[in-house]
Amino acid sequence: MLAKKLVTAQKRGETRALCLGLGMVACSMMMYFFIGITIVPFYTKSVWTTETVCKVLKANIKDKVLCPNSEGSEDEDIFPYPCLQVWVNLTASGQEVMLYQTEDTLERNPKCSYVPGKSENSKEVKARIETIASNFKKYQTFPCYYDPGGTQTNVILSRLYPPKGLLFAFLWPTLMFTGGCLIIVLVKISQYVSVLSAWQ
């Protein structure tokens, strides 16, 4: 009687462990799919792939401009902010080009090097842009990214999704997939050993 209870409890534990492993594998596949349709296209679309050194030539704050958050956005998504323009000397080619914060900055407003997020407090936005401008004037030389193919003549300060960021994004689903497969394999080994012991 006790042996039957132990066997039943063992089977229940194996079933739960197997469901856990399959669930982890399914979740990891969903995460792979989500990363593949969101992050990977932005990574492959970016042409600023080569790192070089940029030297600041001038950093000026122009009059306020309007920033639409996206194409076809409504009026409440448009807000004025001071336009910071940073021009740098590209070490790789010696050209004078305009610097943008990220790839998204160029798409949102090609006239400005920095585009703040939507904020109702204009004083904070102005203070932040002035701080960024002073930092550029203080630190004259810094690493930046340019397009080696020449399709884009401007440069960016940082990539939205660098190679390390892409690898980090794939790290968690990979660990989950590996753990799920390991649980399934251990359950199958346990079942095989149980059957072998019963047969002997």
Stockholm file with secondary structure:
# STOCKHOLM 1.0

chainA/1-200         MLAKKLVTAQKRGETRALCLGLGMVACSMMMYFFIGITIVPFYTKSVWTTETVCKVLKANIKDKVLCPNSEGSEDEDIFPYPCLQVWVNLTASGQEVMLYQTEDTLERNPKCSYVPGKSENSKEVKARIETIASNFKKYQTFPCYYDPGGTQTNVILSRLYPPKGLLFAFLWPTLMFTGGCLIIVLVKISQYVSVLSAWQ
#=GR chainA/1-200 SS CHHHHHHHHHHHHHHHHHHHHHHHHHHHHHHHHHHHHHHHHHHHHCCCCEEEEEEEEEEEEEEEEEEESSTTCCGGGEEEEEEEEEEEEETTTCCEEEEESSHHHHHHCTTCSCCCCCCSCHHHHHHHHHHHHHHHHHCCEEEEEECTTSSCCSEESSCSSCHHHHHHHHHHHHHHHHHHHHHHHHHHHHHHHHHHHHHC
#=GC SS_cons         CHHHHHHHHHHHHHHHHHHHHHHHHHHHHHHHHHHHHHHHHHHHHCCCCEEEEEEEEEEEEEEEEEEESSTTCCGGGEEEEEEEEEEEEETTTCCEEEEESSHHHHHHCTTCSCCCCCCSCHHHHHHHHHHHHHHHHHCCEEEEEECTTSSCCSEESSCSSCHHHHHHHHHHHHHHHHHHHHHHHHHHHHHHHHHHHHHC
//
